Structures are given as C-alpha cells and as structure tokens.
Amino acid sequence: MSSADDGVREQRFRSLHAATYPDLLRFVQRRVPPSEAEDVVSTVFLTAWRRFDDLPTDARPWLFAVARRTMANHTRGWLRRQALDVRLVAADGPAYADDMVDAAARIDLDRAWRSLRPADREVLALVAFDGLTAEQAATVLGCRRSTFAMRLGRARERLRAALEPAAPRPHALTVFKEQQS
C-alpha cells in the first residue's frame, strides 16, 4: 500500500471512530462497570483497525457486535451474570420534574424493567437506548431480522404486562360469603 492509501485509510478510520465512539461507549457503559468501559471500546476499535478492509458498509452494528463479544470475553465470570443487564440510570438521561406521578411512573418502570429476563432487556435496549434498527440489532445479536422482530415483540409484550397494575384480589372473607349465598 502506498502512503497515500494509508492516509486515506487512516482518515476513513478516524471518521468512523468520531461517528461511532460516543454511541458505542454508552452501549458498553450500560453493561460493564464504568472503569472497564473505555478499555472495551478501545479493544473494539483495535479490532476494527486490524480488520478495516473487512468492515461492512454500515460498520455501526458490526462494532456493537464486536463490543458485545469483547465484553463476554473480557470478564467471563462476572459478565455471565450481569453482562447484558442494562441500567436505567444514565448521566445524560432526561430530567424529570419532581412530581409524585412522574416518580411513581419511574418506580413502576424500573420495577417492570428489572422483572424482565436479561435477554428481553437486551432486545429492548438495542432499539430504545442504542437507537439501532431491527436489522442492525439482529446483526449485533447474530440472528435473522425476522427472529429479532419476534424477540422484540415478545419483549415488548412482557414489559407491557409487567407495567399493568395487578388485578385486585377479593378479600377471602368476601369470596367465602359469595360462595355461601
């Protein structure tokens, strides 16, 4: 390769890095301790540099997939339990009014979110938090788009069900009296 080709390649890589680094860092920060996030992202970009000629046209989902595999390889024991556990708290999250209704809604959402399986949280997070399309998210998870769409639909249903208030159960004495009538 000539030095001119190296310069073009380096400029393309710098552009890719600038365009994807913030999103990729947020993606990783929600899944690993903050002290490890930048190391994981650095490893992802090192991999991207080494395989630059193999990068697809839309490299963003490819980078997310590499980050996901890097996290799994980075700390296997700890990450197996919490690797895909997305945290709702984010430094740059929306500001909420200190209103009782908003607080109750946030508590309900947090409770519902934590009740979901890690796989459901991951599917929802890829779309809602990471802004990936269904096709890009399918690439990250290594599945077909149709499979991802099915998983997303099921995860949304489970979240919706977890957010619905439980139907009030009648008091046992009331049930007993009704049965006696």
C-alpha positions as CSV (number, residue, x, y, z in Angstrom):
1,M,0.0,0.0,0.0
2,S,1.2,3.5,-0.8
3,S,1.5,6.2,1.8
4,A,-1.4,8.0,0.1
5,D,-3.6,4.9,0.5
6,D,-2.5,4.7,4.2
7,G,-3.6,8.3,4.6
8,V,-7.0,7.7,3.1
9,R,-7.4,4.6,5.2
10,E,-6.5,6.4,8.4
11,Q,-8.8,9.3,7.6
12,R,-11.7,6.9,7.0
13,F,-10.9,5.1,10.3
14,R,-10.8,8.5,12.1
15,S,-14.2,9.4,10.6
16,L,-15.7,6.0,11.7
17,H,-14.2,6.5,15.2
18,A,-15.6,10.0,15.5
19,A,-19.1,9.0,14.3
20,T,-19.5,5.9,16.4
21,Y,-17.4,6.3,19.6
22,P,-20.0,8.1,21.8
23,D,-22.8,5.6,21.0
24,L,-20.5,2.7,21.4
25,L,-19.2,3.9,24.7
26,R,-22.8,4.4,26.1
27,F,-23.7,0.9,24.8
28,V,-20.7,-0.6,26.8
29,Q,-21.2,1.6,29.9
30,R,-24.7,0.3,30.4
31,R,-23.3,-3.2,30.5
32,V,-20.0,-3.2,32.4
33,P,-18.5,-1.2,35.3
34,P,-17.5,2.3,34.3
35,S,-13.9,1.6,34.9
36,E,-13.9,-1.1,32.2
37,A,-15.9,0.6,29.5
38,E,-13.2,2.6,27.8
39,D,-10.9,-0.5,27.7
40,V,-13.6,-2.5,26.0
41,V,-14.3,0.3,23.4
42,S,-10.5,0.6,22.8
43,T,-10.4,-3.2,22.1
44,V,-13.3,-2.8,19.7
45,F,-11.6,-0.1,17.7
46,L,-8.3,-2.0,17.7
47,T,-10.2,-4.9,16.2
48,A,-11.8,-2.6,13.7
49,W,-8.4,-1.2,12.7
50,R,-6.9,-4.6,12.2
51,R,-9.9,-5.8,10.1
52,F,-10.6,-2.4,8.5
53,D,-10.6,-3.9,5.0
54,D,-13.3,-6.4,6.1
55,L,-15.7,-3.8,7.6
56,P,-19.2,-3.7,6.1
57,T,-20.5,-0.5,4.6
58,D,-22.7,0.1,7.7
59,A,-20.0,-0.6,10.3
60,R,-22.0,0.5,13.3
61,P,-23.8,-2.7,14.0
62,W,-20.6,-4.6,13.4
63,L,-18.9,-2.5,16.0
64,F,-21.7,-3.2,18.5
65,A,-21.4,-6.9,17.8
66,V,-17.6,-6.8,18.4
67,A,-18.2,-4.9,21.6
68,R,-20.7,-7.5,22.8
69,R,-18.3,-10.3,22.1
70,T,-15.4,-8.3,23.7
71,M,-17.4,-7.8,26.9
72,A,-18.2,-11.5,27.0
73,N,-14.5,-12.4,26.6
74,H,-13.3,-9.6,28.9
75,T,-14.7,-10.8,32.2
76,R,-16.5,-14.1,31.7
77,G,-17.5,-14.9,35.3
78,W,-18.9,-11.5,36.3
79,L,-20.3,-10.7,32.9
80,R,-22.2,-14.0,32.6
81,R,-24.5,-12.8,35.4
82,Q,-24.7,-9.1,34.5
83,A,-23.2,-8.5,31.0
84,L,-26.5,-7.6,29.4
85,D,-28.1,-6.1,32.5
86,V,-28.9,-2.6,31.2
87,R,-29.1,0.1,33.8
88,L,-31.8,2.7,33.5
89,V,-29.8,5.4,35.1
90,A,-27.7,7.4,32.7
91,A,-25.8,10.5,33.2
92,D,-27.3,12.1,30.2
93,G,-30.8,10.9,30.7
94,P,-33.9,13.1,30.6
95,A,-34.6,15.4,33.5
96,Y,-37.9,14.7,35.3
97,A,-39.9,17.1,37.3
98,D,-40.0,16.2,40.9
99,D,-43.6,15.2,40.7
100,M,-45.2,12.3,42.6
101,V,-46.9,10.9,39.4
102,D,-43.6,11.0,37.5
103,A,-41.8,9.4,40.4
104,A,-44.3,6.7,40.7
105,A,-44.1,6.0,36.9
106,R,-40.3,5.8,37.1
107,I,-40.5,3.4,40.0
108,D,-43.1,1.3,38.1
109,L,-40.9,1.3,35.0
110,D,-37.8,0.4,37.0
111,R,-39.6,-2.5,38.7
112,A,-41.0,-3.7,35.4
113,W,-37.6,-3.5,33.7
114,R,-35.9,-5.4,36.5
115,S,-38.6,-8.2,36.3
116,L,-37.7,-8.9,32.7
117,R,-35.2,-11.5,31.7
118,P,-31.8,-10.2,30.6
119,A,-32.5,-11.3,27.0
120,D,-35.6,-9.2,26.9
121,R,-33.8,-6.2,28.4
122,E,-31.1,-6.5,25.8
123,V,-33.5,-6.7,22.8
124,L,-35.4,-3.7,24.1
125,A,-32.3,-1.7,24.9
126,L,-30.8,-2.2,21.4
127,V,-33.7,-0.4,19.9
128,A,-34.8,2.0,22.6
129,F,-31.4,3.1,24.2
130,D,-28.9,2.4,21.4
131,G,-31.1,3.5,18.5
132,L,-30.4,0.5,16.3
133,T,-32.8,-0.6,13.6
134,A,-34.2,-4.1,13.7
135,E,-31.7,-5.1,11.0
136,Q,-28.8,-3.6,12.8
137,A,-29.8,-5.1,16.2
138,A,-30.2,-8.5,14.5
139,T,-26.6,-8.2,13.3
140,V,-25.5,-7.4,16.9
141,L,-27.2,-10.5,18.2
142,G,-26.2,-12.7,15.3
143,C,-29.7,-13.6,14.3
144,R,-32.0,-13.0,11.3
145,R,-34.1,-9.8,11.2
146,S,-37.3,-11.8,11.5
147,T,-36.0,-13.6,14.6
148,F,-35.1,-10.3,16.2
149,A,-38.5,-8.8,15.3
150,M,-40.2,-11.8,17.0
151,R,-38.0,-11.4,20.1
152,L,-38.7,-7.7,20.2
153,G,-42.4,-8.2,20.0
154,R,-42.3,-10.7,22.8
155,A,-40.1,-8.5,25.0
156,R,-42.5,-5.5,24.5
157,E,-45.4,-7.7,25.5
158,R,-43.6,-8.8,28.6
159,L,-42.7,-5.2,29.5
160,R,-46.3,-4.1,28.9
161,A,-47.6,-6.9,31.1
162,A,-45.2,-6.1,33.8
163,L,-46.3,-2.4,33.7
164,E,-50.0,-3.3,34.1
165,P,-51.3,-3.0,37.6
166,A,-52.2,-6.3,39.2
167,A,-55.9,-7.0,39.3
168,P,-57.1,-6.5,42.9
169,R,-57.8,-9.8,44.6
170,P,-61.1,-10.0,46.6
171,H,-60.7,-10.5,50.3
172,A,-61.0,-14.2,51.3
173,L,-64.0,-13.5,53.5
174,T,-65.9,-11.8,50.6
175,V,-65.3,-14.8,48.4
176,F,-66.4,-17.2,51.2
177,K,-69.6,-15.2,51.7
178,E,-70.4,-15.1,48.0
179,Q,-69.9,-18.9,47.8
180,Q,-72.4,-19.4,50.7
181,S,-75.1,-17.3,49.0
